[in-house]
């Protein structure tokens, strides 16, 4: 990073901004021409369970965006003594899937239903059978069809439906478009045309008319774009939505909005065949870019795409670090009650590193981290549990090892299908997200669990927002006909080498023994879901 005087000379049109609406944080990352983050801003938020649905307030979407951008802009001013008035390109990403439906006046018809809702069992099952293609509970088309099955009054008025990233992009540019990777979480994609699968769209339209739903999918879904294609420019109204102070000017080009899966692929340079990445935060998902189609479809595996439309297998788990975060908060309260203070990062680092000191059997402790339903294990709801036996050894190292292993267990179940059943080849997994902020520990335990080398780059902590900023930069800086793979290899990642951790035989065996106990423990979880209401 240069001096203040050097940065004063930096053309702001060489900068690219990525903003991601994650499950717990809205984060903005500004990068320079070397793709290095030079400023960031964030806004913490949480979903709320309202009338049986997990949701976020639409008003908070905009206040969160403004807060994150304002913090970033202030950081630019403070660090570099310049006022941020324009940017070379901008890109928005967000938690994928979910359901945002609007009428012909642009009014939201029902509160935002997020990916976390697993209330679409009937729709998911029917559409998967119809399409012979796995339609997970959280996909937008499952939410739409479930609303149709429920005979919800609003469905007759739907004029447009989109995702959170697609909604934000629409309001900032007046363009109803979406990146292909994000679109792949709404409806199945045909990678040969990089667009929605036309045959399955016709199948859905025919099915929906039997329920008096007369709109066609083609008329209500956003247009699909590939990475690098123009997706409109920031309007005057859009500029004010980001920056009410009036300093940010209109006319800035925007790239196609993407999902957090696609930005994770970009952030880890995992968009080529045989590459894979793991995005680990509130939820966790692994993405493997395939050499060929799978031999069958599985309820545990989502078929999505890269930001340029390449077929990609996704294992998605709704629950990952929420339970760990809750326990860490409890420990922080204990420390504060003693009149002491502890830095949040230091607390997590200490807890994670303690897990390395655990007994090989983790003290025979057990945990289930399900705050919400988990389709991979057949649960529509979750009940977080911590279980010990009379002869268990309750210690901080054993407790933390159990918490981390529990977070990884459901991911392991899904990955076993790809690697063991389908013989999918993965050279390495690149990890990103908050789970990897503590060096080594998360990598080591994930590598042991999945029996695959897990690598992390220095940018792993920036995760999706940085990946979105890279996609924004690709829009304006790629060479003629340059592929995204080439751009990432030759421009973005030409210098940085990932830090890799190999699985160990001992660690893999420890995790296999844990999985035997975990599988038995799921019977307790299912009983808890049925009994505790």
N, C-alpha and C positions, 0 to 999 in steps of 0.2 A: 504494500500500500504506500502510495507516494506521500510527499509532504503537502501541506495546505496549499502552497503556491502552485505545485504541480497539478493538484486536483482542481484548482480554480480554472485552469486552462482546459480541463476535460470537457469535451463537447457533451452536453446532457443528452443529445440525440444518439450517443453511443451507449447509453445506459439502457438496461432492460429491467422491468419490474414484474415479479411474480407474486401473486397473492392467493393464498389457499385458505379456504374455509374448512378447517379440520373439525373433528368431533369435539375437541376441548379448547381449541385456539384458532383465532383468525390471525394469520401471520403473513407479513409482507417482507420480501427480500429484494433489495436493489443490487444489481451486479454491474460491473464495469466491462470494458472491452476484453479483459482477460478472464471474464466469467467469475471473478472473485466477488463475494458479497462485500459491499462497502457501507451498507446501512440496512437496518431492519426495524420493524415495529410489530407489536402483537396486541391482541385483545383476547382475554380468556373468557370463555363462555361454556355453558353446560346445557345439554338437552333436558327437557322437562316432560314428565308423563302427564298429559292432559287429556281427559276423557278417553283414556285407554290407548292413546297414541303418544309415542315419543316425538317431540317436536321442538323447534326453535321459533322464537318470535321473528316475523319478517322485519319488524322495526329494528330488532337487534342485529339483523344481517347488515343493515346500513350503518347503524351506530358503531358496530364492531369494525366494519370496513373503514369508516372515517377515523376511528381511534387508532387503528393500526397504521393507516397512512400518515396521520398527523404525527405519530411518534417517529416514523421513519423520516418524514420531512424535517422534523425538528433535529433529528440526529445528523442529517446531511448539513443543515445550517450550522449546527454547533461544531461539527468535526471539520467541515471544509469551507465554512464561511461563504456559502453560496445559497441562494434561494432556489429551490427546485420548482421550476415552472413548466418544464416539458420533459419527456422521456422518449427514448427511441422507439420502444414498443412495450406493450403490457399484455399480460396473460392472467386469466383467472382459472383456478381449479377449486375443487371442493370434494367433500364426501360424496361418493357415487350413489346412484340408484335413488330410491325415494320417490316422492310423488308431489308435484306442484302443478295444479290444474287451474286454468284461467278461462274466463268467459271472453266473449268477443269485444268487451270493453277493457280487457286487461286486468280485471278484478280477480283476486284469488278466491276460489270457490270453497276451499276447505283448508284448515291449517296444514302447514307443511308436514308431511309424513316422512320421517327419515328412514334411512337404510336399516335402522335398529329395530323397526317394527317387524314382528314375525306373525302378523295377524292374517296372512294371506295363504294359509295352508291349502284351502280348497282350490284357489286360483292357480297356485304354483303346481299342484298335482295335475290338474286338468290340462294346463298349457304344456307342461313337460310331456305328458302322454300324447297330446295332439301334435306337437312339434317334433317329438322324438329328440328332444334337446332339453337339457336341464334349465329350467326357469326357477331360480332361487326365490325365496320368499321376499327378499328385499328389492328385487328388480321392479322398475317402474311399471312394466306391462303387467306384472302380477298385482300390483296395487290398483291399477286401473280395472283389471278384470274382476278383482275382489269387490271393488266398489260397485261394479255392474251387477255382480251376483247378489250383493247386499241391497240392491235396488235403492242406492243412495240418491237422494233427490238431485244432487248437483251434476250427476254425470250427463244429463241431457243437455246441459249448458256448456260443456267443455268445448272450447275453441282451440286451445293450445295446452300442451303439457310438456314439462321439461324437468331438468334437475336443478339443484341449487346453483351450480356453476353456470348452467345454461340460462337460468333466470337472471343472475347478476349481469352476465354478458349482454343479454337482451335489453335490460334497462339502461345499460351504459352506451349501447351502440344502435339500438333499434333493430338489431339483426337476430332473428330466431334461428340460430345455428348452434352446432355443437361439434366437438372433436370426436373422431371415430372411436377412440378408446372410451370416452365417456358415453357415447351412444351405445356401445356394447354392453353397458349396464342398464340400459333401458329396454332394448329389444335385440334379438339375435342379428349378427352382422354377417353378410356375405363378403368374405375377404377378397373374392375375385373382382368385385365391383366397388369395394370399400363403401358400402352403403347397407341399409337395412335389407334383410333377406326378404325379397319380394314375394316368394312363394308362401312363406310363413305369415307375412302381412295379410295376404289374401285369405289364408286359413283363419286368422284371427277375425278379420272383418266378417267372414261368413258365420263364424261362431257367435260374434257379438250381436249380429242382427237378430238372432233368435231370442235375445234378451231386450229387444227394442232399443239397442244402441246403434244409431244410424250413421254416426260419424265414421269416416275411414281413418285408419292410422296415418296414411299418407298426408291427410289434411291437418292432423293435429300434432304430429311429431316434428321436432326441429330438424332442419337440414343438416346432413352429415358432411363434415369437412376433414381433410387429412392435415397432419402437421405441416406447417410451411405455407398453407393456403391463407389468403387474406380473409379475415373474418369481420371486416368493418373498421371504423375509426371511432374514437371517443367523441360523443356529441357534447354540446355545451351543457345540456342538462346532466349528462353523464359525468362530466368533469366536476360539476357542483355536488353530485352525489358522493364522489370520492373525497373532494376537498372543498367544503363549504366556505373556506376562506377566500376562494377565488384565485389563488395563485396558480393552480394547475390549469393549463390551457387545453382547449379541445383540439381535435385533429390527429391525435396520437393513434397509430395503427395498433389493432389488437389481433392476436393470434387466436385460433379456435380454442374455446374453453375445454379443459380436460378434467378428468377425474383424478383422484389421488392415486389410483393404481397406475395410470399413465405417467404422472409426474414422478412416481417412484421408480418406474423403469428408466426414465431419462436421468434421474439423479444418480442412478447406479450404473449407467451405461449398459442396460440390460434390454436392448431392443432387437438384438440379433438372435438367430436360432441357437439353441443350446445354452442360452444365458438365462439367468433367473435372478429375481430379487425378492426380498422379504421386507414389507413395510410393517413395522411393529410399533403400535401405540395403543390407543384405547381398544381398537380391534387389530387383528393381524391378518395379513394375507400374503401368500407367496404367488409369484407370477413366473411361469416357465414358458418361454417362447418355443413353440414346437417345430420340429422338422417335418412332421406329418400329422394328420388328424388322428385322434384317439380311435380305438377300435369300437368303443361303445360310449354311451353317455352315462354319467354317474351323478347321483344327487349331491354328492360331496364336492364335485368339481364344476366350476363355472368356466364356460368358454367365452373369453373376451378377446380383445385385440391390443396390439401396441398402438401408439398414436399415429402410426401410418397404416394400420389395418392388418398386421400379421396375426394369425391365430395364436392365442395364448391361453394356457390352462391356468386357472386361478383356484387356489384353495383359500377360502375366506372363512374366518372365525369371528363371530360377533364380539367375543369377550377376550381381552388380553390383559392389559395392565390396570384396569379399573380396580380390581381387588388389591393389587400391590399398592396402588396409590392410596387406597383407603387405609390400609394398615400403616403405611408411612405417615399418613396424617395423624393417626392415633399415637404413633411413637413421638411425633413432633409435639403433640399436646402434652405428653408426659414430660418431655424435656422442658417445655415452657412452664409447666406446673412446678417444676423444681427451681424456677427462677433463672433458667439458662436459655440460651438462644442457639439455634443451629441453622446454617444455610441449607436451603432445600437441596441443592446439588450435592453438598457434602453428606447430607442424610442419606440420599439414595445411593451414593457411591459407597458409603460405609455398609449399608444394608446389603447391597449386591455383592460386595467383596467378602462379606461374612459367609455368603452362600458357598464360597469355595472351601470353607473350613468344615463343611458338614460331613457327617458320617456317610459311608457309601450307600446305606439304605435310607438316608434322610431321617433317621430316627423313627421310621415307620409312621411318620405323620402323613396325613392326606388333606387335600384341599380341592374344592371345586370353585372356580372363579366366575361362575355364570350369574351375571347380573341381569341378563336378558336371555331370550331363547337361543338355542344353538342347533340349527338344522342338521349339522353333521352327526350329532348324537341323538337326533330325533326329539328335541325338547322345544316346545313353543314358548316356555318361560324359564327363568332361571332363579335359583336360590343360592346365594353365596354360602359356602360351607367350609368349616375347618373341623377336621376329625382326627382324633388320636385314640390309640388303643391303650389298655392298662399298662402295657410294657413299652409304650412309645417313649422316646427320649426327646423331651421338649427343650430345645435350646435355640438361641437366635440363629446360629448357622443352619441347623436342621429346618427351622421354620422358614427361613428365606429360601433355602434350596427347594423346599416343597412348594412355596409360592411361585417360584420361577418355573419349576417343572410342570406345575398345574397349568400355568399360562401356555406352555408349549404343547401340552398333551393333545388337544383337539387338532392343532395344526399337524402334528405328527400323524394322526389318523388319516387326514386327507392326503398328505404327501406320500404315504405308503401306497395309496392307490396308483399314483403316477409312476413312482419308481419301481414298486414291486410288481404290480399288475400290468402296467402298460409299458414297462421298460423304457420310460422316458430318460434320456441322457441329459444330465446337468453337470457341466464342468465345475461350476461353483455358484453359490448364492451370494449376492451382495445385499447387505442389510442396511436399512436406514430407518430413522425414527427414534423417538425418545428412549426406547428400550436399549439402544446401543450407546447412549451418552456415557455410561460408565464403561471404560475401556475393558476389553477382553471378556468380561464375565458373561454378558449376553451372547456374544459370539461363541464362546466355548460351549455353553450349555445348549445353544441351538444346534451347533455342529454335531455334538454328541447325540442329540435327540433325532436329528434328521439323517445322520451319517453322511453328510456332505460338507465340504469346506465352506465356511462362511467368512466373507470378506467385508470390510468396512472401509470407506474412503473418508478423508478428512472432512468432507462436506456432508457426511451422514447425518449429523445433528441438524443441518438445515433442511434436509428431507425434501418434501414436496414443493414448498414455495420456491426453493432454489431450482428444482427441476422445471417448475413452471416458468421461471425467469429464463431458463435455457431455451425452452420452446418459444418464448417471446423473442429471444435473440435470433433463433433460427429463422424466424419469419423475415427479418430484415437483413441478416448477415450471411445467409447461405449463398454459395456459388450457384450458378445456373445449373439446374437439374441435379444438384448435390443431394444425396440421400441423407436421411436423419442419421443412419448408422455411420456414414462417412463423416458427417459433421461432428458427431460426438467423438469418434475415434481420433480424428485428425486435428480438430480445433479445441474441443473442450477437455478431453481426457488424455491428450498427447503426452503430458508430463506426469500426471499423478498416478501412482501405483497403489492399489488397494492393500490394506493390511489384512492378511488371511490367517485364519485359525483352522487347523485340521481337527477332525474328530479323533478321539482316542478310543482304544478298545475298552479300557476300563470305564470311561465316561459313558460310552454307548451301552455297555452292559448294565451300568447303574440305572440308566434311563429305561431300558427294557424291563427291568425289575419293577421300577416305579409304575410303568404302564400296566403291568399285571394287576397291581393294587388299584390303580386309577379306574380300570375297566370295572372291577368289582364295586368300587365306590360309587359309580354312576347309578347303581340301583338305589343307593341312599338318596342321591340327588333327585331321581325320578319320584321317589316317595315323598320327598320334601315339596316338590312342585305340586303334587296331587293333594297333599295334606295341609300345607301351610299357605293360607290365602289371606 
